[in-house]
Amino acid sequence: MHQGKGGWPNPDANELQLDERPFEFLILVHVSVSLAGDGHPSLPEIVADVRSLLTGPAISAFDDKLITAGYLDAHIDYYQECRFLVRDVNFFHVRDKFPHIRPGDFPSGVVEIAYKIDLAGIMPYKIEKSAAEAMLRT
């Protein structure tokens, strides 16, 4: 069983996570960070940057994922103490043969799945930030 923060099962760990079919497009964003000191963005600043890229239902979906992960805007003062060095941000267009599982792709008896994707394996699907922003703003 996939375990989320605090040992609780992750309710979002399922085959639908990367199923792009219900959407016009699906973008996976990978952000590589490490702890850093003053002068680097805090978690609320990073969250605000991501929110600024989103419109419509994507904002609500993102906020729901934040709450599921344990992030609450009410705790912004606490989160300001943790600052991060954003090492890299990559955008991937989930399409074609992107490594993912769709509903019905796995045999009977499998009741739960979780993803751990090798970054090198999805590099052919990498798109530029400007392309991701343009797609998100449509």
C-alpha positions as CSV (number, residue, x, y, z in Angstrom):
1,M,0.0,0.0,0.0
2,H,1.3,3.4,-0.9
3,Q,1.8,5.5,2.2
4,G,1.4,9.3,2.2
5,K,2.6,11.8,4.8
6,G,2.4,10.5,8.4
7,G,1.8,6.9,7.3
8,W,-1.7,7.5,6.1
9,P,-2.7,5.9,2.9
10,N,-2.6,8.4,0.0
11,P,-6.2,8.7,-1.3
12,D,-4.9,10.1,-4.6
13,A,-2.6,7.1,-5.3
14,N,-4.5,5.4,-8.1
15,E,-4.4,4.6,-11.9
16,L,-6.3,7.9,-12.6
17,Q,-3.3,10.1,-11.6
18,L,-1.8,10.2,-15.0
19,D,-4.8,9.3,-17.2
20,E,-4.8,12.2,-19.6
21,R,-7.9,11.1,-21.6
22,P,-10.6,13.1,-19.6
23,F,-8.7,16.3,-20.3
24,E,-7.7,18.4,-23.2
25,F,-4.1,17.9,-22.0
26,L,-2.3,16.9,-18.8
27,I,1.0,18.4,-17.6
28,L,3.2,16.8,-15.0
29,V,5.4,19.3,-13.2
30,H,8.5,18.0,-11.4
31,V,10.1,20.5,-8.9
32,S,13.4,19.6,-7.4
33,V,14.1,21.5,-4.2
34,S,16.5,21.4,-1.2
35,L,16.4,23.2,2.1
36,A,18.0,26.6,2.0
37,G,18.4,29.8,4.1
38,D,17.3,33.4,3.8
39,G,17.0,34.8,0.4
40,H,15.4,31.7,-1.0
41,P,11.6,31.2,-1.5
42,S,9.4,29.9,1.2
43,L,6.8,27.2,0.6
44,P,4.0,29.7,0.5
45,E,5.9,31.7,-2.2
46,I,6.4,28.5,-4.2
47,V,2.7,27.6,-3.8
48,A,1.8,31.2,-5.0
49,D,4.0,30.8,-8.0
50,V,2.3,27.6,-9.0
51,R,-1.2,29.0,-8.4
52,S,-0.3,32.0,-10.7
53,L,0.2,29.5,-13.6
54,L,-3.3,27.9,-13.1
55,T,-6.8,29.0,-14.1
56,G,-10.3,27.8,-13.5
57,P,-10.8,24.3,-12.2
58,A,-7.0,23.6,-12.1
59,I,-6.7,26.0,-9.2
60,S,-9.3,24.1,-7.2
61,A,-7.7,20.8,-8.0
62,F,-4.3,22.1,-7.0
63,D,-5.7,23.5,-3.7
64,D,-7.4,20.1,-3.0
65,K,-4.1,18.3,-3.5
66,L,-2.4,20.8,-1.1
67,I,-4.9,20.1,1.6
68,T,-4.6,16.3,1.0
69,A,-0.8,16.7,1.5
70,G,-1.3,18.6,4.7
71,Y,-0.7,22.2,3.4
72,L,-3.1,24.8,4.8
73,D,-3.1,28.5,4.0
74,A,-4.0,29.1,7.6
75,H,-0.4,28.0,8.6
76,I,1.4,30.3,6.2
77,D,3.4,31.9,9.1
78,Y,4.7,28.4,10.1
79,Y,5.7,27.6,6.5
80,Q,7.5,30.9,6.0
81,E,10.3,29.6,8.2
82,C,11.2,26.8,5.7
83,R,13.0,28.2,2.7
84,F,14.0,26.2,-0.3
85,L,16.4,26.3,-3.1
86,V,14.5,25.4,-6.3
87,R,17.1,23.4,-8.1
88,D,15.1,22.6,-11.2
89,V,11.6,22.7,-12.6
90,N,10.6,20.4,-15.5
91,F,7.3,20.2,-17.3
92,F,6.2,17.0,-19.0
93,H,3.3,16.6,-21.4
94,V,1.5,13.4,-20.6
95,R,0.6,11.9,-23.9
96,D,1.2,9.0,-26.3
97,K,3.4,6.4,-24.7
98,F,4.2,8.4,-21.5
99,P,4.8,5.7,-18.9
100,H,1.5,5.5,-17.1
101,I,-1.3,3.1,-16.3
102,R,-4.9,3.7,-17.4
103,P,-8.0,2.2,-15.9
104,G,-8.4,-1.3,-17.3
105,D,-4.7,-1.8,-18.1
106,F,-4.0,-4.0,-15.0
107,P,-5.2,-7.4,-14.3
108,S,-8.2,-8.3,-12.0
109,G,-7.2,-8.5,-8.4
110,V,-5.0,-5.4,-8.4
111,V,-6.7,-3.0,-6.0
112,E,-4.3,-0.2,-5.5
113,I,-1.3,1.3,-7.3
114,A,1.2,4.2,-6.8
115,Y,3.6,5.8,-9.1
116,K,7.3,6.3,-8.8
117,I,8.6,7.5,-12.2
118,D,12.2,7.7,-13.3
119,L,12.9,11.3,-14.4
120,A,15.3,10.1,-17.1
121,G,12.6,7.9,-18.6
122,I,10.2,10.7,-19.2
123,M,12.6,13.3,-20.7
124,P,11.2,12.7,-24.3
125,Y,8.0,14.3,-23.0
126,K,9.6,17.4,-21.6
127,I,8.3,20.7,-22.8
128,E,9.5,24.2,-22.2
129,K,7.9,26.3,-19.4
130,S,6.6,28.7,-22.0
131,A,4.7,25.9,-23.8
132,A,3.3,24.6,-20.5
133,E,2.2,28.1,-19.5
134,A,0.5,28.6,-22.9
135,M,-1.4,25.3,-22.6
136,L,-2.5,26.1,-19.0
137,R,-3.8,29.5,-20.0
138,T,-6.0,28.2,-22.8
